[in-house]
Amino acid sequence: MHAMPPRDTADAQLAAQYEAFPYPARDPREEAKRLIIGSPSHLREIDHWVFGARRPAAQPLNALMAGGGSGDGTIMLAQQLASANRPGRVTWLDRSAQAKRVAQARAAARGLANITFEEGSLLDLPRSGLGPFDYIDCCGVLHHLPDPDEGLAALASVLAPGGGMGIMVYAPHGRTGVYMLQEALRLLAPADEPPAARVETGRRVWKQLPETAWLRRNPWIDDHLKGGDAGFYDLLLNPRDRAYTIPQLAALVAGAGLRIACLVEPLRYNPDTWLTDPKLRARTATLDPIARAALAEALCGNMGIHIAYLTRDEAPKPDWTSDAAIPLLRELDGPAMARALRPDGLLPVTFDSLRVQIPLPRLAAALLSRIDGRTPWSEICSTIPAPSDQIARDRHGLVAALEPLNRLLLAAP
C-alpha cells in the first residue's frame, strides 16, 4: 500500500504530528524488560468476547492493526500468539514511517517473525487487496479521522465472515478540561507552527495554567504529564480529536453494519453497579442495553475512553455451563488471588478512582486456587470437598462476579 494524500489541512497536520512524535513514545530497548498489556486485542479477550471461546486455538488468526502507531497492540498480540505457539499473523498498518521504524525495532528486539508491516492509510483498505482479516484492531484512531464513519466502514469491508474488531475511542466526560486547553493552545500555539515549537509553547502554558482550569483537577488524564512530548502533543495539540458518548458510539458502529459485543469492562457500564436503591434499579431495568451503558457513563463521569469489541452478527456467547470448558484468569494468578481474598468475601475493585466492592461466593477461594488456564471445570469441581449443588451455585456466582470485570474468561478450545 501507499499512503494516500491528506484529505484536508488538519489531516496533513496530523500526518506531520505522527512523523515528528510517533505515538505512544516507546524505546525498543525496553522490550527486554516488559510486554505492554492492555485492551483491546489481548488474545484471551479476543478468544472470549469476539469468538465466544468457540474458535479453535489451532485455527490461524489473521489480524490487522489499523493505525498501528509505535506498535503496542501489534507487539502484544504477536507475542501472545508466539508464546502460546498459536498460528497466525499480525499486519501492522499506519501512515507514519517513523512509527513503523519504532514498531519494527520492537518486533526485532523480540525476534517476532509473525508481523507484516504495511505503510498506508486504513481509508484505502477497500482497494488495498489486504485481508480479509479474522480480527481488526483500531485503537485510538477513528476519532482523529476526517470521517470516522468512512473509517469504520473501510475496516468492515475487510472483516472476514464471523470475525470481529476491537476499537477504542475517546469519551467526553473523563476528558473534562482537555478540550478547553486545546482551545487555548490553538490561540497561542497555532497549528501551522512546527510541532516542536508548539510543544514548547504548550508546556509553558501548562506551567502557568490557573488552578481553576479543569484539566488541573482531572486526575484521570496524565498523558501530558507522563507521555513525553508525544503524549503532550497527542492530548493537547492534536489537530483533530472528537469524543463519543455511548449513544454516539453505538450510532457509529451501527452505521458500519456492526454491533457492540462487549464494552470493556462490562461492570463499569452496568448502572446497577453504582445504584443500589431498589426503586432506582426498577427504573434502570426498563432501559435498553445502550441506554443503561449511557446512564452509567453519565453517572460516573470518569470514563475518558470507550473500549468495545464489535462483530457483524451477534457474537457467540461463551458456554460457561460446559464442564469441558477451561476457565482462565486474565493477568491474575488464581492461587495468589485465593490467598489474598478478604474474610468478608468482598473483592475491592477500583475504576479510575471509583471504588466498588464485589461480593464473591463462599467457595471462591477453592475455585480460584484451581484455575490455571489448563484445567477444565469438570476437574476443578471434582476436587473441591463440598456438595455438588453448592459447587455449581458458587461456580456460577464466581463467573457472574469476575466475567464482567474482564478477568475470568474461557480459553479457546
Secondary structure, 3 states (H helix, E strand, C coil): CCCCCCCCHHHHHHHHHHHHCCCCCCCHHHHHCCCCCCCCCCHHHHHHHHCCCCCCCCCCEEEEEECCCCCHHHHHHHHHHHHCCCCEEEEEEECCHHHHHHHHHHHHHHCCCCEEEEECCHHHHHHCCCCCEEEEEEECCHHHCCCHHHHHHHHHHCEEEEEEEEEEEECCHHHCCHHHHHHHHHHHCCCCCCHHHHHHHHHHHHHHCCCCCHHHHCCCCCHHHHCHHHHHHHHHCCCCCCCCCHHHHHHHHHHCCCEEEEEECHHHHCHHHCCCCHHHHHHHCCCCHHHHHHHHHHHHCCCCEEEEEEECCCCCCCCCCCCCCCEEECCCCHHHHHHHCCCCCEEEEEECCEEEEEECCCCHHHHHCCCCCCCCHHHHHHCCCCCHHHHHHHHHHHHHHHHHHCCEEECCC
